[in-house]
């Protein structure tokens, strides 16, 4: 039985008795800071670190020990998520915010050290920690809690778990995907669902970036509009109008980040599918191995030997085995068959448990996705309506003091 399945038995029981970590503590990625140092190849680099602060959710009850307030690099968040992916392959692991800006429009900087981008990533990292802490299984992980509370020694602790040795190689996963003979239809449909969701959100983000570029270009033109008295002292500057759109477009980035989170969630869904394909492939290989050994036993028992089999060729070259040799081989083969039967039973159980737990996760994810994307898109529509009303009011009339010159569009 695989390590994740052995691990889950006590954890699932613990979930029934305890509440999620987020109900006991508040998590906050309080600030970011730019630092310089040498990387693994001894070259100077500039990077950003993020301060994690936690405190008891109910100060009166006390609760868990808070510990340090560690500073973490983005790469450490990546290491934590990789550990969670390997340790809990049936869970749809929450994604990290983008490391470099994607689907950017003209005014938005693609520099990963840009202050606005760093601030959005800080919020995204905080959201990632909150999602993990609110999960009934992930929140119980000791490595995750150490990540929140211990600045020193955490990397060593996560590496000591040996999760890297348990990680499935990309080549192994690709081989399983191509060679599995009886893929489960539900996971095939899930993979198609994730591809369609990825395509829909990607298209929406690309369209939104194009629209933002056009809006920015059109509305910035209004910075040149105004009423000016040739001989006088006043100018009606429309920069105030143009600046309104800067605020609106920056607010739109909040909704774009919500869409991007679910764009990255699709990769987590594919990860669950790949793991199931690998388990299914290993099960099929175990069944084939068992069938081959049973056929060998039948040949030894009946004396019937296929001419082009290994046994048939060796018999022609070296002669027939003695009865004692045959009995010895038959006994060894029987033990091997018993071990293979146990392996098939274990793989069957692993496959059933993986399907059961992963579908609970997928159901939870879909409910969360439907609820949050609906709320985000409704809020985005309300924001657009509000923007149009403000633009209509501001662009419909413009009054300039001190002469009260009024222009009607």
C-alpha positions as CSV (number, residue, x, y, z in Angstrom):
1,X,0.0,0.0,0.0
2,X,1.4,3.4,-0.9
3,X,2.6,5.9,1.6
4,X,-0.2,8.5,1.0
5,X,-2.9,5.8,1.5
6,X,-1.3,4.7,4.8
7,X,-1.0,8.3,5.9
8,X,-4.7,9.1,5.2
9,X,-6.3,6.5,7.5
10,X,-5.4,8.4,10.8
11,X,-5.7,11.8,9.1
12,X,-9.3,11.2,8.0
13,X,-10.2,10.1,11.5
14,X,-8.6,13.3,12.9
15,X,-10.6,15.5,10.5
16,X,-13.8,14.1,12.0
17,X,-12.7,15.1,15.5
18,X,-11.0,18.5,14.8
19,X,-11.8,21.6,12.9
20,X,-9.7,23.2,10.2
21,X,-6.6,25.2,11.2
22,X,-8.1,28.4,9.9
23,X,-10.8,28.3,12.6
24,X,-8.1,28.4,15.3
25,X,-5.7,31.0,13.8
26,X,-5.7,34.1,11.6
27,X,-3.1,34.1,8.8
28,X,-1.8,37.2,7.2
29,X,1.0,37.9,4.7
30,X,1.6,41.3,6.2
31,X,4.3,42.9,4.0
32,X,6.9,42.3,1.4
33,X,10.5,43.4,1.3
34,X,13.1,43.5,-1.4
35,X,16.5,41.9,-0.6
36,X,19.7,41.1,-2.3
37,X,22.0,38.1,-2.0
38,X,23.8,35.3,-3.7
39,X,22.0,32.4,-5.4
40,X,23.0,28.8,-5.6
41,X,25.5,29.5,-8.4
42,X,27.1,32.3,-6.3
43,X,25.7,35.1,-8.4
44,X,24.2,38.3,-7.0
45,X,20.4,38.6,-7.3
46,X,17.5,40.7,-6.1
47,X,14.5,39.0,-4.7
48,X,11.4,39.6,-2.7
49,X,10.5,38.1,0.7
50,X,7.1,38.0,2.4
51,X,6.3,38.3,6.1
52,X,3.9,35.7,7.4
53,X,2.1,36.6,10.6
54,X,-0.4,34.3,12.5
55,X,-2.3,34.9,15.7
56,X,-5.0,33.0,17.6
57,X,-8.5,33.5,16.1
58,X,-9.9,33.9,19.6
59,X,-7.5,35.5,22.0
60,X,-9.6,34.7,25.0
61,X,-9.3,30.9,24.3
62,X,-5.6,31.0,23.6
63,X,-5.1,28.1,21.2
64,X,-2.1,26.9,19.3
65,X,1.4,28.4,19.9
66,X,2.1,31.1,17.4
67,X,5.9,30.9,17.1
68,X,7.9,33.1,14.9
69,X,6.8,35.4,12.1
70,X,9.0,34.0,9.2
71,X,10.0,35.7,6.0
72,X,9.5,33.5,3.0
73,X,10.7,33.7,-0.6
74,X,8.3,32.7,-3.4
75,X,10.5,29.6,-4.1
76,X,9.7,28.4,-0.5
77,X,6.0,28.6,-1.3
78,X,6.7,26.6,-4.4
79,X,8.6,24.0,-2.4
80,X,5.6,23.8,0.1
81,X,3.1,23.3,-2.7
82,X,5.2,20.6,-4.4
83,X,5.4,18.8,-1.1
84,X,1.6,18.9,-0.7
85,X,1.2,17.7,-4.3
86,X,3.3,14.6,-3.6
87,X,2.0,13.9,-0.1
88,X,-1.7,14.4,-1.0
89,X,-2.1,13.4,-4.7
90,X,-5.9,13.1,-4.4
91,X,-6.3,16.7,-3.3
92,X,-6.9,19.6,-5.7
93,X,-4.1,21.6,-4.3
94,X,-4.7,25.4,-4.3
95,X,-2.5,27.2,-6.8
96,X,0.1,29.9,-6.2
97,X,-0.2,33.3,-7.8
98,X,1.8,33.8,-11.0
99,X,5.5,34.2,-10.6
100,X,5.6,36.5,-13.6
101,X,2.8,38.6,-14.9
102,X,0.7,37.0,-17.7
103,X,-2.2,38.5,-19.8
104,X,-0.9,42.0,-19.2
105,X,-2.1,45.1,-20.9
106,X,-0.1,48.1,-22.0
107,X,0.1,50.1,-18.8
108,X,0.6,47.1,-16.6
109,X,4.2,46.2,-15.9
110,X,5.5,42.7,-16.6
111,X,8.4,43.2,-14.2
112,X,8.2,40.7,-11.3
113,X,9.8,43.4,-9.0
114,X,7.2,46.0,-9.9
115,X,5.6,47.3,-6.7
116,X,2.0,46.8,-7.9
117,X,2.8,43.3,-9.1
118,X,4.5,42.4,-5.8
119,X,1.5,43.7,-3.9
120,X,-0.9,41.6,-6.0
121,X,1.3,38.6,-5.5
122,X,1.4,39.2,-1.7
123,X,-2.4,39.0,-1.7
124,X,-2.3,35.9,-3.8
125,X,0.2,34.2,-1.5
126,X,-2.0,35.1,1.5
127,X,-5.0,33.6,-0.3
128,X,-3.0,30.4,-1.0
129,X,-2.1,30.0,2.7
130,X,-5.7,30.7,3.8
131,X,-7.0,28.1,1.3
132,X,-4.6,25.4,2.6
133,X,-5.4,26.3,6.3
134,X,-9.1,26.0,5.6
135,X,-8.8,22.6,4.0
136,X,-9.9,19.7,6.2
137,X,-6.8,17.5,5.3
138,X,-4.0,19.9,4.3
139,X,-4.4,22.1,7.4
140,X,-3.4,19.1,9.7
141,X,0.0,18.7,8.0
142,X,2.9,19.4,10.4
143,X,5.2,20.7,7.6
144,X,2.6,23.3,6.7
145,X,2.3,24.5,10.3
146,X,6.1,24.7,10.5
147,X,6.1,26.8,7.3
148,X,3.8,29.3,9.1
149,X,5.7,29.4,12.4
150,X,9.4,28.5,12.0
151,X,11.8,30.6,9.9
152,X,14.8,28.4,10.5
153,X,15.0,24.7,9.9
154,X,11.8,24.4,7.8
155,X,13.5,23.6,4.5
156,X,15.6,20.9,6.2
157,X,12.4,19.5,7.8
158,X,10.5,19.3,4.5
159,X,13.5,17.7,2.7
160,X,13.9,15.1,5.5
161,X,10.4,13.8,4.6
162,X,11.9,12.3,1.5
163,X,8.9,13.6,-0.6
164,X,11.2,14.2,-3.6
165,X,12.0,10.4,-3.8
166,X,8.3,9.7,-3.9
167,X,7.5,12.2,-6.6
168,X,6.4,10.7,-9.9
169,X,8.7,11.7,-12.8
170,X,7.2,13.4,-15.8
171,X,8.4,10.6,-18.1
172,X,6.7,8.0,-15.9
173,X,3.5,9.9,-15.8
174,X,3.6,10.4,-19.6
175,X,4.3,6.7,-20.1
176,X,1.3,5.8,-18.0
177,X,-0.9,8.3,-19.9
178,X,0.0,6.8,-23.3
179,X,0.1,3.1,-22.3
180,X,-2.9,2.7,-20.0
181,X,-5.4,0.4,-21.7
182,X,-8.6,1.0,-19.7
183,X,-8.7,4.6,-18.6
184,X,-11.6,5.5,-16.2
185,X,-14.2,7.5,-18.1
186,X,-14.9,9.8,-15.1
187,X,-11.2,10.9,-15.1
188,X,-11.2,11.2,-18.8
189,X,-14.2,13.5,-18.5
190,X,-12.4,15.4,-15.7
191,X,-9.4,16.0,-17.9
192,X,-11.6,17.3,-20.7
193,X,-13.4,19.5,-18.2
194,X,-10.1,21.0,-17.0
195,X,-9.0,21.6,-20.6
196,X,-12.3,23.4,-21.4
197,X,-12.1,25.5,-18.2
198,X,-8.5,26.5,-19.0
199,X,-9.5,27.4,-22.6
200,X,-12.5,29.5,-21.5
201,X,-10.7,31.4,-18.8
202,X,-7.6,32.0,-21.0
203,X,-9.8,33.4,-23.7
204,X,-11.7,35.6,-21.2
205,X,-8.4,37.0,-19.8
206,X,-7.0,37.7,-23.3
207,X,-10.2,39.6,-24.3
208,X,-10.1,41.5,-21.0
209,X,-6.5,42.6,-21.6
210,X,-7.4,43.8,-25.1
211,X,-10.4,45.7,-23.9
212,X,-8.3,47.3,-21.1
213,X,-5.7,48.4,-23.6
214,X,-8.4,50.1,-25.8
215,X,-10.1,51.7,-22.7
216,X,-6.8,53.0,-21.5
217,X,-5.9,54.5,-25.0
218,X,-9.4,56.1,-25.5
219,X,-9.7,57.5,-22.0
220,X,-6.2,58.9,-21.9
221,X,-7.1,61.0,-24.9
222,X,-9.4,62.9,-22.5
223,X,-6.4,64.2,-20.7
224,X,-5.9,66.5,-23.6
225,X,-9.5,67.7,-23.6
226,X,-10.6,70.9,-21.8
227,X,-11.8,74.5,-22.1
228,X,-9.3,77.2,-22.3
229,X,-10.0,81.0,-22.4
230,X,-7.6,82.4,-25.0
231,X,-7.1,85.6,-23.1
232,X,-7.9,84.3,-19.7
233,X,-6.4,82.6,-16.8
234,X,-8.3,79.3,-16.4
235,X,-8.1,75.9,-17.9
236,X,-10.7,73.1,-17.5
237,X,-8.3,70.2,-17.3
238,X,-9.8,66.8,-18.1
239,X,-6.9,65.0,-16.4
240,X,-9.2,64.4,-13.5
241,X,-11.5,62.5,-15.9
242,X,-8.7,60.4,-17.3
243,X,-7.4,59.6,-13.9
244,X,-10.8,58.1,-13.1
245,X,-10.1,55.3,-15.6
246,X,-6.7,54.6,-14.1
247,X,-8.4,53.7,-10.9
248,X,-11.0,51.6,-12.6
249,X,-8.5,49.6,-14.7
250,X,-6.4,49.0,-11.6
251,X,-9.5,47.7,-9.8
252,X,-10.1,45.3,-12.7
253,X,-6.8,43.6,-11.9
254,X,-8.4,42.3,-8.7
255,X,-11.0,40.4,-10.8
256,X,-8.4,39.3,-13.3
257,X,-6.4,37.8,-10.5
258,X,-9.4,35.8,-9.4
259,X,-9.8,34.4,-12.9
260,X,-6.1,33.6,-13.0
261,X,-6.4,31.6,-9.8
262,X,-8.9,29.3,-11.4
263,X,-6.9,29.2,-14.6
264,X,-4.0,27.7,-12.5
265,X,-6.4,25.4,-10.6
266,X,-6.9,23.6,-13.9
267,X,-3.3,22.3,-13.6
268,X,-4.1,20.9,-10.2
269,X,-7.1,19.0,-11.7
270,X,-4.8,17.6,-14.4
271,X,-2.3,16.5,-11.6
272,X,-5.1,14.5,-10.0
273,X,-5.9,12.9,-13.4
274,X,-2.2,12.0,-14.0
275,X,-1.9,10.3,-10.6
276,X,-5.0,8.2,-11.3
277,X,-3.6,7.2,-14.7
278,X,-0.4,6.2,-13.1
279,X,-2.2,4.1,-10.4
280,X,-4.4,2.5,-13.1
281,X,-1.4,1.7,-15.3
282,X,0.4,0.1,-12.3
283,X,-2.7,-2.0,-11.6
284,X,-2.9,-3.2,-15.2
285,X,0.8,-4.1,-15.1
286,X,0.3,-6.0,-11.9
287,X,-2.7,-7.9,-13.4
288,X,-0.6,-8.8,-16.5
289,X,2.3,-10.0,-14.3
290,X,-0.1,-12.2,-12.3
291,X,-1.6,-13.7,-15.5
292,X,1.9,-14.4,-16.8
293,X,2.9,-16.2,-13.7
294,X,-0.3,-18.3,-13.6
295,X,0.4,-19.4,-17.1
296,X,3.9,-20.4,-16.2
297,X,2.4,-22.5,-13.3
298,X,0.0,-24.1,-15.7
299,X,2.8,-25.1,-18.0
300,X,4.8,-26.5,-15.2
301,X,1.9,-28.5,-13.8
302,X,0.6,-29.9,-17.1
303,X,4.0,-30.2,-18.8
304,X,2.6,-28.4,-21.8
305,X,5.2,-26.0,-23.1
306,X,4.9,-23.4,-25.8
307,X,7.5,-23.9,-28.5
308,X,8.5,-20.2,-28.7
309,X,8.4,-19.6,-25.0
310,X,11.6,-19.2,-22.9
311,X,10.8,-22.5,-21.2
312,X,10.3,-24.2,-24.6
313,X,13.6,-22.9,-25.9
314,X,15.6,-23.9,-22.8
315,X,14.1,-27.4,-22.9
316,X,15.3,-27.8,-26.5
317,X,18.8,-26.6,-25.6
318,X,19.4,-28.2,-22.1
319,X,16.8,-31.0,-22.0
320,X,13.9,-31.6,-19.7
321,X,14.0,-30.8,-16.0
322,X,14.0,-33.5,-13.4
323,X,10.8,-33.9,-11.2
324,X,12.7,-32.4,-8.2
325,X,13.7,-29.3,-10.2
326,X,10.1,-28.9,-11.4
327,X,8.7,-29.2,-7.9
328,X,11.2,-26.7,-6.6
329,X,10.4,-24.2,-9.4
330,X,6.7,-24.8,-8.9
331,X,6.9,-24.0,-5.1
332,X,8.9,-20.8,-5.8
333,X,6.4,-19.8,-8.5
334,X,3.5,-20.4,-6.2
335,X,5.0,-18.0,-3.6
336,X,5.6,-15.4,-6.4
337,X,2.0,-15.8,-7.5
338,X,0.8,-15.2,-3.9
339,X,2.9,-12.1,-3.7
340,X,1.5,-10.9,-7.1
341,X,-2.1,-11.6,-6.0
342,X,-1.5,-9.5,-2.8
343,X,0.0,-6.7,-5.0
344,X,-3.1,-6.7,-7.2
345,X,-5.4,-6.5,-4.2
346,X,-3.4,-3.6,-2.8
347,X,-3.4,-1.8,-6.1
348,X,-7.2,-2.3,-6.4
349,X,-7.7,-1.0,-3.0
350,X,-5.4,2.0,-3.7
351,X,-7.3,2.7,-6.9
352,X,-10.7,2.6,-5.2
353,X,-9.6,4.8,-2.3
354,X,-7.9,7.3,-4.6
355,X,-11.1,7.5,-6.7
356,X,-13.3,7.9,-3.7
357,X,-11.2,10.7,-2.0
358,X,-10.3,12.5,-5.3
359,X,-14.0,12.7,-6.3
360,X,-14.9,14.2,-3.0
361,X,-12.2,16.8,-3.7
362,X,-13.4,17.4,-7.2
363,X,-17.0,17.9,-6.0
364,X,-15.8,20.4,-3.4
365,X,-13.7,22.2,-6.0
366,X,-16.6,22.5,-8.4
367,X,-18.9,23.9,-5.8
368,X,-16.2,26.4,-4.7
369,X,-15.5,27.4,-8.3
370,X,-19.1,27.9,-9.3
371,X,-19.8,30.0,-6.2
372,X,-16.6,32.2,-6.3
373,X,-16.6,32.7,-10.1
374,X,-20.3,33.6,-10.1
375,X,-19.6,36.2,-7.3
376,X,-16.6,37.6,-9.1
377,X,-18.3,38.0,-12.4
378,X,-21.4,39.6,-10.8
379,X,-19.1,42.0,-8.9
380,X,-17.2,42.7,-12.1
381,X,-20.5,43.5,-14.0
382,X,-21.6,45.8,-11.1
383,X,-18.2,47.6,-11.2
384,X,-18.6,48.1,-15.0
385,X,-22.1,49.5,-14.6
386,X,-20.9,51.8,-11.9
387,X,-18.0,52.9,-14.1
388,X,-20.3,53.7,-17.0
389,X,-22.5,55.8,-14.7
390,X,-19.5,57.7,-13.4
391,X,-18.2,58.3,-16.9
392,X,-21.6,59.4,-18.1
393,X,-21.9,62.0,-15.3
394,X,-18.3,63.2,-15.6
395,X,-18.2,63.4,-19.4
396,X,-21.8,64.7,-19.8
397,X,-21.0,68.0,-18.2
398,X,-17.9,69.9,-17.2
399,X,-18.0,73.1,-15.2
400,X,-15.0,75.4,-14.8
401,X,-14.7,78.0,-12.1
402,X,-14.4,80.9,-11.7
403,X,-16.5,81.8,-14.8
404,X,-18.8,78.8,-14.6
405,X,-18.2,77.9,-18.2
406,X,-20.2,74.7,-19.0
407,X,-19.8,72.3,-21.9
408,X,-22.4,69.7,-22.7
409,X,-21.2,66.6,-24.6
